[in-house]
Amino acid sequence: MFLTRFRFNVARQGARRLLTSPQSLHAAVMCSFAEPLLPGNGEGRVLWRVDQNSRTETLLYIAGPVRPDLTHLVEQAGWPTTGSWQTYDYTGLLAALRTGDHWAFRLTANPVHSIRRKEGEPTKRTAHLTPRHQMNWLLAQQERRGFRVLEKPADRRLLPKDDEYELTVRDARPLSFPKTEQTSGQRNHVTLTSVTFEGRLRVTDPAALRRTLTLGVGRSKAYGCGLMTLARLAKAGAG
């Protein structure tokens, strides 16, 4: 597995076009690989995420089983003469996961649930809209994903019920865009809500967490959702 980081030149029209069209950006990401990569091949799938860290720094992260070539993205949405991208071998980090280790994490996902509005009606997939429900969506599946979100010490909890975890939810983005089906040519409309989770976790099942990092979390992976990344925490007393 490889993890790649690319910085957009947000002053360029090509960058703005890609950043406002999840379908176009998905196509650009998939064009980074010479051979078609299909999910379910046992080697992980292509996942991607956009992090807008400031007005001037917008980063694209891509995780996949082979090394990508982002020359086309540099040409249309980066700095063709001075910019590039960075690709890191993800294998070492995946192999380093150990039960009990603590990591910082970031995840952009599409938290949804299935509800039935009236008796007898089929269930309908619906987005979670409040930060508390979005947080509960992640907490409900953490065990099978191979981690536990850390709880805050009691003296750091600002609210008795709403602030107990080392977890924040931000950047909720309702997205709505047309999609053309490749097989039929029919145009459908895609509507989803993406949110970004940031926090700290403890590894409970390294194998399950590896699957989470390489296969993604939740739905709408083609549109920039599902990629969780980890960062090492400084050891207590360090520095």
C-alpha positions in Angstrom: 0.0 0.0 0.0 1.1 3.6 -0.7 -0.1 6.9 0.7 0.3 9.9 -1.6 -0.1 13.7 -0.8 -0.7 16.4 -3.4 -1.2 20.1 -2.8 -3.7 22.0 -5.0 -2.8 25.4 -6.4 -6.2 26.8 -5.5 -5.6 30.0 -7.6 -5.9 27.8 -10.8 -9.2 27.3 -12.5 -8.4 23.6 -13.0 -8.0 23.1 -9.2 -11.3 25.0 -8.5 -13.1 22.8 -11.0 -11.9 19.6 -9.5 -12.6 20.7 -5.9 -16.2 21.6 -6.7 -16.9 18.3 -8.5 -16.4 15.0 -6.5 -17.1 13.0 -9.7 -14.5 14.8 -11.7 -11.9 14.5 -8.9 -12.7 10.8 -8.6 -12.0 10.4 -12.3 -8.7 12.3 -12.0 -7.7 10.1 -9.0 -8.4 6.9 -10.9 -6.5 8.2 -13.9 -3.4 8.2 -11.7 -3.1 4.5 -12.2 -1.9 2.9 -15.4 -4.0 -0.3 -14.8 -7.6 -0.4 -13.7 -7.9 -1.0 -9.9 -11.1 -2.7 -8.7 -12.3 -3.0 -5.1 -12.3 -6.4 -3.6 -9.1 -7.7 -5.1 -7.7 -8.5 -1.6 -5.0 -5.8 -1.8 -7.0 -2.8 -0.7 -8.8 -0.3 -2.8 -8.2 3.3 -3.9 -9.3 5.8 -1.3 -9.0 9.5 -1.4 -9.7 12.6 0.7 -9.4 16.4 0.5 -8.1 18.3 3.5 -8.7 22.0 3.4 -6.3 23.1 6.2 -6.4 26.8 5.4 -7.4 29.2 2.6 -4.1 28.6 0.9 -3.4 24.9 1.7 -5.7 22.3 0.3 -4.3 18.8 0.1 -5.3 15.6 -1.7 -4.5 12.3 0.0 -4.7 9.0 -2.0 -4.2 5.5 -0.5 -3.9 2.6 -2.9 -2.2 -0.8 -3.5 0.1 0.6 -6.2 2.1 3.8 -6.6 0.2 6.5 -8.5 1.4 9.0 -11.1 -0.1 12.5 -10.6 1.6 14.3 -13.5 -1.8 15.2 -15.0 -3.0 16.7 -11.7 0.2 18.8 -11.4 -0.4 20.1 -14.9 -4.0 21.1 -14.5 -4.3 21.9 -10.7 -0.8 22.3 -9.3 2.5 24.0 -10.0 3.8 22.5 -13.2 7.4 23.9 -13.0 8.0 23.8 -9.2 5.5 21.4 -7.6 5.1 17.7 -7.4 3.6 15.1 -5.1 4.9 12.9 -2.3 4.3 9.1 -2.1 5.1 7.1 1.0 5.3 3.3 1.4 2.3 2.6 3.8 3.5 -1.0 4.5 5.7 0.0 7.4 2.9 1.9 9.3 0.4 -0.9 8.7 2.9 -3.5 10.0 3.7 -1.3 13.1 0.2 -1.4 14.5 0.1 -3.0 17.9 -2.7 -3.7 20.4 -2.8 -0.9 23.0 -0.9 1.7 20.9 -2.4 5.2 20.8 -2.6 7.2 17.5 -4.1 10.5 16.3 -6.5 10.0 13.4 -8.5 11.9 10.8 -11.4 10.5 8.8 -13.7 12.1 6.3 -16.9 9.9 6.0 -20.5 9.9 5.0 -22.5 8.9 8.2 -25.8 7.5 7.2 -28.5 5.3 8.7 -31.6 3.5 7.3 -35.0 4.7 8.6 -38.6 3.9 7.8 -40.7 7.1 7.9 -44.1 5.3 7.8 -45.2 1.8 8.8 -45.1 -0.5 5.8 -42.7 1.7 3.8 -39.3 0.4 2.8 -36.3 1.8 4.7 -34.5 4.8 3.2 -30.8 5.6 3.6 -30.6 9.0 5.3 -27.7 11.2 6.4 -27.0 11.9 10.1 -27.2 15.7 10.3 -26.2 16.6 13.9 -22.6 16.3 15.3 -23.8 14.1 18.1 -25.5 11.6 15.8 -22.5 11.7 13.5 -20.2 11.0 16.4 -22.4 8.1 17.6 -22.3 6.6 14.1 -18.5 6.3 14.3 -18.5 5.1 17.9 -21.1 2.4 17.1 -18.7 0.7 14.7 -15.3 1.3 16.3 -14.9 -2.2 17.8 -15.3 -4.0 14.5 -13.0 -1.4 12.9 -10.2 -2.4 15.3 -10.0 0.7 17.6 -11.5 2.5 20.5 -11.7 6.3 20.6 -10.0 7.5 23.7 -12.1 9.0 26.5 -11.1 12.3 28.1 -10.0 12.5 31.7 -12.9 13.6 33.9 -11.2 16.9 34.7 -11.1 17.8 31.0 -14.8 17.2 30.2 -16.6 20.5 29.7 -20.0 18.9 29.3 -21.1 15.8 31.2 -22.6 13.9 28.2 -21.4 15.6 25.1 -17.6 16.0 25.6 -16.4 12.6 27.0 -14.4 11.5 24.0 -11.1 12.6 22.3 -13.2 13.3 19.2 -14.3 16.3 17.2 -16.7 16.5 14.2 -16.2 19.4 11.8 -16.5 20.5 8.2 -20.0 19.1 7.5 -20.5 19.5 3.7 -23.8 18.7 2.0 -22.9 17.6 -1.6 -25.3 17.3 -4.5 -24.2 16.7 -8.1 -25.3 14.9 -11.3 -23.9 11.5 -12.1 -24.0 9.7 -15.5 -24.1 5.9 -15.3 -21.5 4.4 -17.6 -23.5 1.4 -18.6 -26.9 3.1 -19.4 -25.9 6.7 -19.9 -28.8 7.7 -17.6 -28.2 10.8 -15.5 -28.9 10.5 -11.8 -28.4 12.9 -8.9 -26.1 12.1 -6.0 -26.8 13.7 -2.6 -24.6 13.1 0.4 -23.2 14.7 3.5 -19.5 14.4 4.3 -18.0 15.2 7.7 -14.5 15.1 9.1 -13.7 13.3 12.3 -10.5 14.1 14.2 -9.4 12.4 17.5 -7.3 9.9 19.3 -7.7 6.2 19.4 -6.3 3.0 21.0 -5.7 0.0 18.8 -7.8 -3.0 19.9 -7.4 -5.3 16.8 -4.4 -4.5 14.5 -5.7 -6.8 11.7 -9.1 -5.1 11.7 -7.6 -1.7 11.8 -5.4 -2.5 8.8 -8.5 -3.5 6.9 -10.1 -0.2 7.9 -7.1 1.8 6.7 -6.9 -0.1 3.3 -10.6 -0.7 2.6 -12.2 2.5 4.1 -15.1 3.4 6.3 -18.7 3.8 5.3 -20.2 4.7 2.0 -19.5 7.1 -0.9 -15.8 6.1 -1.1 -15.8 7.2 -4.8 -16.6 10.8 -3.7 -13.8 11.4 -1.2 -15.2 9.6 1.9 -13.8 6.6 3.9 -10.1 7.3 4.1 -8.8 7.2 7.7 -5.2 8.3 8.3 -3.1 8.0 11.4 -0.3 10.1 13.0 2.0 9.1 15.8 1.4 10.7 19.2 4.2 12.1 21.1 5.2 9.9 24.1 4.2 11.2 27.5 7.0 13.3 28.9 8.7 13.8 25.6 10.1 17.2 24.8 
